[in-house]
Structures are given as structure tokens and as C-alpha cells.
Amino acid sequence: MNFSEALKETVSKVDGAVAAMIIASDGISVEEYVSEKLIDLAGLGAEASAMIRDIGYAAENLGLGEAREFSIISDTCGIIMRKINNDYYLALVIKPEGNYGKGRFVLKNMVPKIEDEF
């Protein structure tokens, strides 16, 4: 499965999902799929590296082990990010009324389908 197909499938399976992207831990976008623009994905990529680093430090400092998934829910949208490996994350952007539980489930199941490509 190529990345473009995987991202499109991810968005199509979640009610309210509007975009998905693969982001390197340095914030560079590898691939994006957008059905409706709610936020600037380039900005998300740029901010992602700081979020990934900070959440990793927090999880470590709390003795939680490795952070594999995190989310930000705001008035505009929700963003769920799931770790693919140490260098890449899969992100899903969902409208406020979207199905966040299904989004988490779909990301969890999509990562094994694409992780061998990295």
C-alpha cells in the first residue's frame, strides 16, 4: 500500500476526518492527504517536532515509558498522532464533532500496514 492510498483510506474510514499526514520527527511532511482544509498542515508539521520532543520527555519523566500516541483537541479540530517508528508519525485531523475513538482505532490499525515502508 503506498502512502497516498493509506492516508486517503485513513481519512475515509473516520467520520469527521479531513486530513492525514506522515510527519518525520523533525517536522518535515513526508506525505499528505486533505479532503477539507481546517488547518495549515505545513504549520502542523513544523510544530510537530516540538510536540513530539516535549511529550517524549514528559512520558519519560513520569516513568510512563515510550509515548506512542497523543492528541490535541481544540475548538477548531482534533489532531491525533500515532508513532510509526522513532523517526515518523501518522497524524489525523478531525472536525470537532468527528469520531475520535474511531480515529485512534484506525491509526492503530494503519501503522502496521505502512511501517515496513520506513
OpenMM code with the backbone's topology and positions (N, CA, C; nanometers):
from openmm import Vec3, app, unit

residues = "MET ASN PHE SER GLU ALA LEU LYS GLU THR VAL SER LYS VAL ASP GLY ALA VAL ALA ALA MET ILE ILE ALA SER ASP GLY ILE SER VAL GLU GLU TYR VAL SER GLU LYS LEU ILE ASP LEU ALA GLY LEU GLY ALA GLU ALA SER ALA MET ILE ARG ASP ILE GLY TYR ALA ALA GLU ASN LEU GLY LEU GLY GLU ALA ARG GLU PHE SER ILE ILE SER ASP THR CYS GLY ILE ILE MET ARG LYS ILE ASN ASN ASP TYR TYR LEU ALA LEU VAL ILE LYS PRO GLU GLY ASN TYR GLY LYS GLY ARG PHE VAL LEU LYS ASN MET VAL PRO LYS ILE GLU ASP GLU PHE".split()
positions = [
    Vec3(0.0853, -0.1181, 0.0000),
    Vec3(0.0000, 0.0000, 0.0000),
    Vec3(0.0898, 0.1243, 0.0000),
    Vec3(0.0691, 0.2142, -0.0958),
    Vec3(0.1514, 0.3354, -0.0949),
    Vec3(0.0950, 0.4354, 0.0062),
    Vec3(0.1777, 0.5347, 0.0397),
    Vec3(0.1395, 0.6296, 0.1442),
    Vec3(0.0139, 0.7084, 0.1084),
    Vec3(0.0031, 0.7503, -0.0145),
    Vec3(-0.1129, 0.8287, -0.0576),
    Vec3(-0.2421, 0.7505, -0.0373),
    Vec3(-0.2424, 0.6245, -0.0793),
    Vec3(-0.3603, 0.5395, -0.0607),
    Vec3(-0.3903, 0.5182, 0.0870),
    Vec3(-0.2867, 0.4957, 0.1660),
    Vec3(-0.3046, 0.4722, 0.3095),
    Vec3(-0.3657, 0.5934, 0.3785),
    Vec3(-0.3196, 0.7122, 0.3428),
    Vec3(-0.3728, 0.8333, 0.4046),
    Vec3(-0.5172, 0.8579, 0.3631),
    Vec3(-0.5465, 0.8382, 0.2359),
    Vec3(-0.6837, 0.8557, 0.1882),
    Vec3(-0.7769, 0.7561, 0.2569),
    Vec3(-0.7332, 0.6310, 0.2704),
    Vec3(-0.8134, 0.5292, 0.3382),
    Vec3(-0.8362, 0.5655, 0.4842),
    Vec3(-0.7330, 0.6157, 0.5495),
    Vec3(-0.7437, 0.6553, 0.6900),
    Vec3(-0.8510, 0.7612, 0.7077),
    Vec3(-0.8479, 0.8639, 0.6248),
    Vec3(-0.9468, 0.9718, 0.6338),
    Vec3(-1.0870, 0.9194, 0.6025),
    Vec3(-1.0991, 0.8356, 0.5017),
    Vec3(-1.2321, 0.7885, 0.4600),
    Vec3(-1.2990, 0.6986, 0.5640),
    Vec3(-1.2219, 0.6359, 0.6504),
    Vec3(-1.2780, 0.5439, 0.7499),
    Vec3(-1.3276, 0.6112, 0.8776),
    Vec3(-1.2980, 0.7401, 0.8938),
    Vec3(-1.3309, 0.8087, 1.0196),
    Vec3(-1.4278, 0.9239, 0.9938),
    Vec3(-1.5458, 0.9170, 1.0561),
    Vec3(-1.6428, 1.0264, 1.0444),
    Vec3(-1.5808, 1.1551, 1.0973),
    Vec3(-1.5841, 1.2586, 1.0149),
    Vec3(-1.5320, 1.3881, 1.0552),
    Vec3(-1.3853, 1.4094, 1.0250),
    Vec3(-1.3142, 1.3072, 0.9812),
    Vec3(-1.1723, 1.3236, 0.9475),
    Vec3(-1.1607, 1.4010, 0.8171),
    Vec3(-1.0656, 1.4932, 0.8113),
    Vec3(-1.0494, 1.5767, 0.6920),
    Vec3(-0.9087, 1.5737, 0.6339),
    Vec3(-0.8114, 1.5235, 0.7088),
    Vec3(-0.6743, 1.5199, 0.6585),
    Vec3(-0.5933, 1.4166, 0.7364),
    Vec3(-0.4936, 1.3640, 0.6679),
    Vec3(-0.3978, 1.2742, 0.7318),
    Vec3(-0.2616, 1.3030, 0.6721),
    Vec3(-0.1584, 1.2843, 0.7528),
    Vec3(-0.0235, 1.3078, 0.7027),
    Vec3(0.0770, 1.2227, 0.7759),
    Vec3(0.1857, 1.1962, 0.7076),
    Vec3(0.3004, 1.1300, 0.7685),
    Vec3(0.4027, 1.2389, 0.7923),
    Vec3(0.4483, 1.2494, 0.9167),
    Vec3(0.5393, 1.3555, 0.9574),
    Vec3(0.6661, 1.2924, 1.0134),
    Vec3(0.7798, 1.3413, 0.9683),
    Vec3(0.9067, 1.2999, 1.0278),
    Vec3(0.9208, 1.3678, 1.1634),
    Vec3(0.9978, 1.3074, 1.2524),
    Vec3(1.0115, 1.3638, 1.3867),
    Vec3(1.0780, 1.5014, 1.3860),
    Vec3(1.1424, 1.5390, 1.2749),
    Vec3(1.1987, 1.6737, 1.2634),
    Vec3(1.0966, 1.7744, 1.2097),
    Vec3(0.9722, 1.7278, 1.1854),
    Vec3(0.8646, 1.8161, 1.1438),
    Vec3(0.8416, 1.8231, 0.9945),
    Vec3(0.9216, 1.7538, 0.9171),
    Vec3(0.9049, 1.7573, 0.7717),
    Vec3(0.7939, 1.6611, 0.7302),
    Vec3(0.7027, 1.7109, 0.6478),
    Vec3(0.5929, 1.6287, 0.5979),
    Vec3(0.6441, 1.5354, 0.4884),
    Vec3(0.6120, 1.4064, 0.5023),
    Vec3(0.6511, 1.3072, 0.4025),
    Vec3(0.5423, 1.2946, 0.2969),
    Vec3(0.4175, 1.2889, 0.3411),
    Vec3(0.3028, 1.2740, 0.2508),
    Vec3(0.1802, 1.3301, 0.3216),
    Vec3(0.0885, 1.3879, 0.2433),
    Vec3(-0.0345, 1.4443, 0.2986),
    Vec3(-0.1531, 1.4055, 0.2120),
    Vec3(-0.2679, 1.3950, 0.2763),
    Vec3(-0.3946, 1.3819, 0.2044),
    Vec3(-0.4935, 1.4752, 0.2734),
    Vec3(-0.5586, 1.5616, 0.1952),
    Vec3(-0.6531, 1.6589, 0.2507),
    Vec3(-0.7836, 1.6529, 0.1720),
    Vec3(-0.8940, 1.6281, 0.2435),
    Vec3(-1.0250, 1.6353, 0.1789),
    Vec3(-1.0926, 1.7700, 0.2076),
    Vec3(-1.0529, 1.8318, 0.3197),
    Vec3(-1.1045, 1.9646, 0.3578),
    Vec3(-0.9998, 2.0302, 0.4463),
    Vec3(-0.9635, 2.1525, 0.4125),
    Vec3(-0.8578, 2.2200, 0.4876),
    Vec3(-0.9142, 2.2911, 0.6114),
    Vec3(-0.8804, 2.2383, 0.7279),
    Vec3(-0.9175, 2.3027, 0.8546),
    Vec3(-0.7999, 2.3789, 0.9133),
    Vec3(-0.6801, 2.3264, 0.8940),
    Vec3(-0.5599, 2.3880, 0.9493),
    Vec3(-0.4485, 2.3813, 0.8451),
    Vec3(-0.3451, 2.4588, 0.8685),
    Vec3(-0.2285, 2.4587, 0.7827),
    Vec3(-0.1422, 2.3370, 0.8180),
    Vec3(-0.1355, 2.2404, 0.7281),
    Vec3(-0.0597, 2.1180, 0.7568),
    Vec3(0.0907, 2.1437, 0.7626),
    Vec3(0.1395, 2.2415, 0.6883),
    Vec3(0.2815, 2.2761, 0.6982),
    Vec3(0.3118, 2.3273, 0.8392),
    Vec3(0.2197, 2.4064, 0.8928),
    Vec3(0.2356, 2.4544, 1.0301),
    Vec3(0.2305, 2.3412, 1.1305),
    Vec3(0.1416, 2.2459, 1.1064),
    Vec3(0.1340, 2.1291, 1.1948),
    Vec3(0.2654, 2.0532, 1.1914),
    Vec3(0.3200, 2.0334, 1.0735),
    Vec3(0.4484, 1.9642, 1.0623),
    Vec3(0.5572, 2.0368, 1.1384),
    Vec3(0.5607, 2.1683, 1.1238),
    Vec3(0.6632, 2.2476, 1.1920),
    Vec3(0.6497, 2.2383, 1.3436),
    Vec3(0.5270, 2.2410, 1.3930),
    Vec3(0.5045, 2.2326, 1.5377),
    Vec3(0.5186, 2.0903, 1.5907),
    Vec3(0.5013, 1.9926, 1.5038),
    Vec3(0.5029, 1.8525, 1.5465),
    Vec3(0.6345, 1.8125, 1.6111),
    Vec3(0.7450, 1.8612, 1.5583),
    Vec3(0.8740, 1.8197, 1.6146),
    Vec3(0.8865, 1.8621, 1.7607),
    Vec3(0.8414, 1.9828, 1.7929),
    Vec3(0.8459, 2.0288, 1.9324),
    Vec3(0.7502, 1.9476, 2.0195),
    Vec3(0.6301, 1.9188, 1.9670),
    Vec3(0.5329, 1.8396, 2.0435),
    Vec3(0.5867, 1.6985, 2.0692),
    Vec3(0.6418, 1.6367, 1.9676),
    Vec3(0.6956, 1.5011, 1.9805),
    Vec3(0.8051, 1.4978, 2.0870),
    Vec3(0.8956, 1.5944, 2.0798),
    Vec3(1.0053, 1.6017, 2.1761),
    Vec3(0.9524, 1.6228, 2.3185),
    Vec3(0.8632, 1.7207, 2.3347),
    Vec3(0.8128, 1.7535, 2.4683),
    Vec3(0.7305, 1.6404, 2.5291),
    Vec3(0.6478, 1.5777, 2.4504),
    Vec3(0.5667, 1.4673, 2.5014),
    Vec3(0.6548, 1.3475, 2.5359),
    Vec3(0.7567, 1.3241, 2.4555),
    Vec3(0.8515, 1.2172, 2.4864),
    Vec3(0.9224, 1.2412, 2.6194),
    Vec3(0.9667, 1.3651, 2.6415),
    Vec3(1.0314, 1.3996, 2.7693),
    Vec3(0.9349, 1.3837, 2.8863),
    Vec3(0.8122, 1.4302, 2.8691),
    Vec3(0.7134, 1.4203, 2.9771),
    Vec3(0.6859, 1.2743, 3.0115),
    Vec3(0.6665, 1.1905, 2.9110),
    Vec3(0.6401, 1.0485, 2.9358),
    Vec3(0.7584, 0.9842, 3.0079),
    Vec3(0.8777, 1.0193, 2.9657),
    Vec3(0.9984, 0.9650, 3.0293),
    Vec3(1.0091, 1.0105, 3.1744),
    Vec3(0.9891, 1.1401, 3.1979),
    Vec3(0.9998, 1.1951, 3.3329),
    Vec3(0.8938, 1.1392, 3.4279),
    Vec3(0.7794, 1.1026, 3.3746),
    Vec3(0.6732, 1.0448, 3.4568),
    Vec3(0.6877, 0.8937, 3.4724),
    Vec3(0.7882, 0.8361, 3.4082),
    Vec3(0.8094, 0.6923, 3.4168),
    Vec3(0.7044, 0.6124, 3.3411),
    Vec3(0.6502, 0.6693, 3.2346),
    Vec3(0.5438, 0.6042, 3.1597),
    Vec3(0.5949, 0.5142, 3.0481),
    Vec3(0.7217, 0.5228, 3.0173),
    Vec3(0.7745, 0.4508, 2.9023),
    Vec3(0.7598, 0.5366, 2.7779),
    Vec3(0.7674, 0.4726, 2.6642),
    Vec3(0.7643, 0.5429, 2.5374),
    Vec3(0.6235, 0.5934, 2.5040),
    Vec3(0.6139, 0.7190, 2.4612),
    Vec3(0.4864, 0.7756, 2.4170),
    Vec3(0.4604, 0.7284, 2.2742),
    Vec3(0.3517, 0.6563, 2.2525),
    Vec3(0.3188, 0.6033, 2.1200),
    Vec3(0.2095, 0.6819, 2.0496),
    Vec3(0.1284, 0.7533, 2.1263),
    Vec3(0.0167, 0.8265, 2.0672),
    Vec3(-0.0153, 0.9461, 2.1547),
    Vec3(-0.0554, 1.0562, 2.0905),
    Vec3(-0.1042, 1.1708, 2.1656),
    Vec3(-0.2030, 1.2469, 2.0804),
    Vec3(-0.2817, 1.3294, 2.1463),
    Vec3(-0.3822, 1.4066, 2.0722),
    Vec3(-0.3961, 1.5454, 2.1319),
    Vec3(-0.4428, 1.6348, 2.0462),
    Vec3(-0.4746, 1.7714, 2.0848),
    Vec3(-0.6173, 1.7954, 2.0350),
    Vec3(-0.7044, 1.8344, 2.1248),
    Vec3(-0.8428, 1.8620, 2.0880),
    Vec3(-0.8669, 2.0098, 2.1150),
    Vec3(-0.9096, 2.0821, 2.0127),
    Vec3(-0.9331, 2.2258, 2.0267),
    Vec3(-1.0723, 2.2603, 1.9736),
    Vec3(-1.1031, 2.3886, 1.9728),
    Vec3(-1.2314, 2.4341, 1.9189),
    Vec3(-1.2398, 2.4119, 1.7681),
    Vec3(-1.1281, 2.4187, 1.7000),
    Vec3(-1.1228, 2.4088, 1.5543),
    Vec3(-1.1194, 2.2662, 1.5039),
    Vec3(-1.0416, 2.1823, 1.5715),
    Vec3(-1.0252, 2.0440, 1.5268),
    Vec3(-0.9540, 1.9622, 1.6337),
    Vec3(-0.9435, 1.8357, 1.6054),
    Vec3(-0.8627, 1.7467, 1.6869),
    Vec3(-0.7519, 1.6914, 1.6002),
    Vec3(-0.6367, 1.6686, 1.6604),
    Vec3(-0.5235, 1.6092, 1.5904),
    Vec3(-0.4778, 1.4906, 1.6737),
    Vec3(-0.4769, 1.3747, 1.6119),
    Vec3(-0.4272, 1.2541, 1.6780),
    Vec3(-0.3001, 1.2139, 1.6057),
    Vec3(-0.1948, 1.1898, 1.6810),
    Vec3(-0.0679, 1.1472, 1.6216),
    Vec3(-0.0270, 1.0130, 1.6797),
    Vec3(0.0088, 0.9200, 1.5931),
    Vec3(0.0490, 0.7848, 1.6333),
    Vec3(0.1886, 0.7570, 1.5792),
    Vec3(0.2746, 0.7077, 1.6640),
    Vec3(0.4128, 0.6784, 1.6277),
    Vec3(0.4189, 0.5594, 1.5320),
    Vec3(0.4919, 0.5763, 1.4211),
    Vec3(0.5173, 0.4669, 1.3287),
    Vec3(0.6471, 0.3977, 1.3698),
    Vec3(0.7504, 0.4778, 1.3917),
    Vec3(0.8793, 0.4306, 1.4439),
    Vec3(0.9467, 0.5508, 1.5097),
    Vec3(1.0734, 0.5406, 1.5426),
    Vec3(1.1399, 0.6510, 1.6126),
    Vec3(1.1488, 0.7794, 1.5316),
    Vec3(1.1327, 0.7694, 1.4007),
    Vec3(1.1519, 0.8859, 1.3159),
    Vec3(1.0260, 0.9392, 1.2486),
    Vec3(0.9149, 0.8654, 1.2539),
    Vec3(0.7956, 0.9047, 1.1790),
    Vec3(0.6670, 0.8847, 1.2589),
    Vec3(0.5699, 0.9748, 1.2313),
    Vec3(0.4382, 0.9707, 1.2946),
    Vec3(0.3293, 0.9797, 1.1885),
    Vec3(0.2165, 0.9194, 1.2186),
    Vec3(0.0972, 0.9297, 1.1358),
    Vec3(0.0006, 1.0217, 1.2100),
    Vec3(-0.0435, 1.1284, 1.1434),
    Vec3(-0.1329, 1.2269, 1.2058),
    Vec3(-0.2670, 1.2291, 1.1344),
    Vec3(-0.3727, 1.2475, 1.2121),
    Vec3(-0.5085, 1.2550, 1.1592),
    Vec3(-0.5749, 1.3811, 1.2135),
    Vec3(-0.6345, 1.4599, 1.1253),
    Vec3(-0.7048, 1.5826, 1.1633),
    Vec3(-0.8547, 1.5555, 1.1515),
    Vec3(-0.9275, 1.5841, 1.2592),
    Vec3(-1.0698, 1.5527, 1.2677),
    Vec3(-1.1477, 1.6773, 1.3106),
    Vec3(-1.2640, 1.6957, 1.2517),
    Vec3(-1.3519, 1.8054, 1.2929),
    Vec3(-1.3945, 1.7852, 1.4391),
    Vec3(-1.4348, 1.8939, 1.5069),
    Vec3(-1.4733, 1.8819, 1.6481),
    Vec3(-1.5819, 1.7776, 1.6746),
    Vec3(-1.6761, 1.7615, 1.5816),
    Vec3(-1.7847, 1.6652, 1.6020),
    Vec3(-1.7500, 1.5262, 1.5504),
    Vec3(-1.6273, 1.5057, 1.5040),
    Vec3(-1.5859, 1.3777, 1.4474),
    Vec3(-1.5723, 1.2670, 1.5505),
    Vec3(-1.5447, 1.1487, 1.5014),
    Vec3(-1.5360, 1.0293, 1.5859),
    Vec3(-1.3901, 1.0037, 1.6248),
    Vec3(-1.3491, 1.0572, 1.7379),
    Vec3(-1.2097, 1.0478, 1.7824),
    Vec3(-1.1707, 0.9053, 1.8217),
    Vec3(-1.2626, 0.8325, 1.8804),
    Vec3(-1.2343, 0.6930, 1.9158),
    Vec3(-1.2049, 0.6094, 1.7925),
    Vec3(-1.2861, 0.6288, 1.6901),
    Vec3(-1.2633, 0.5566, 1.5638),
    Vec3(-1.1318, 0.6023, 1.5009),
    Vec3(-1.0999, 0.7297, 1.5135),
    Vec3(-0.9734, 0.7812, 1.4614),
    Vec3(-0.8546, 0.7119, 1.5261),
    Vec3(-0.8574, 0.6979, 1.6563),
    Vec3(-0.7499, 0.6284, 1.7273),
    Vec3(-0.7398, 0.4832, 1.6817),
    Vec3(-0.8540, 0.4183, 1.6674),
    Vec3(-0.8589, 0.2786, 1.6241),
    Vec3(-0.8004, 0.2623, 1.4833),
    Vec3(-0.8404, 0.3497, 1.3923),
    Vec3(-0.7936, 0.3413, 1.2540),
    Vec3(-0.6424, 0.3661, 1.2470),
    Vec3(-0.5926, 0.4645, 1.3204),
    Vec3(-0.4479, 0.4893, 1.3211),
    Vec3(-0.3724, 0.3683, 1.3745),
    Vec3(-0.4216, 0.3109, 1.4829),
    Vec3(-0.3563, 0.1942, 1.5422),
    Vec3(-0.3473, 0.0798, 1.4416),
    Vec3(-0.4508, 0.0619, 1.3606),
    Vec3(-0.4515, -0.0458, 1.2619),
    Vec3(-0.3780, -0.0110, 1.1332),
    Vec3(-0.3652, 0.1166, 1.1018),
    Vec3(-0.2974, 0.1570, 0.9789),
    Vec3(-0.1449, 0.1513, 0.9936),
    Vec3(-0.0936, 0.1829, 1.1104),
    Vec3(0.0524, 0.1857, 1.1289),
    Vec3(0.1191, 0.0542, 1.0875),
    Vec3(0.0698, -0.0617, 1.1302),
    Vec3(0.1356, -0.1869, 1.0856),
    Vec3(0.1331, -0.2069, 0.9343),
    Vec3(0.0346, -0.1488, 0.8664),
    Vec3(0.0244, -0.1631, 0.7221),
    Vec3(0.1317, -0.0833, 0.6464),
    Vec3(0.1818, 0.0234, 0.7089),
    Vec3(0.2787, 0.1078, 0.6397),
    Vec3(0.4180, 0.1075, 0.7020),
    Vec3(0.4339, 0.0549, 0.8218),
    Vec3(0.5621, 0.0683, 0.8904),
    Vec3(0.6785, -0.0012, 0.8212),
    Vec3(0.6527, -0.1052, 0.7442),
    Vec3(0.7610, -0.1727, 0.6735),
    Vec3(0.8206, -0.0879, 0.5620),
    Vec3(0.7507, 0.0184, 0.5232),
    Vec3(0.7997, 0.1077, 0.4183),
    Vec3(0.9067, 0.2047, 0.4699),
    Vec3(0.9308, 0.2045, 0.5985),
    Vec3(1.0258, 0.3000, 0.6569),
    Vec3(1.1582, 0.2355, 0.6898),
] * unit.nanometer
topology = app.Topology()
chain = topology.addChain("A")
for resn in residues:
    res = topology.addResidue(resn, chain)
    for name in ("N", "CA", "C"):
        topology.addAtom(name, app.Element.getBySymbol(name[0]), res)
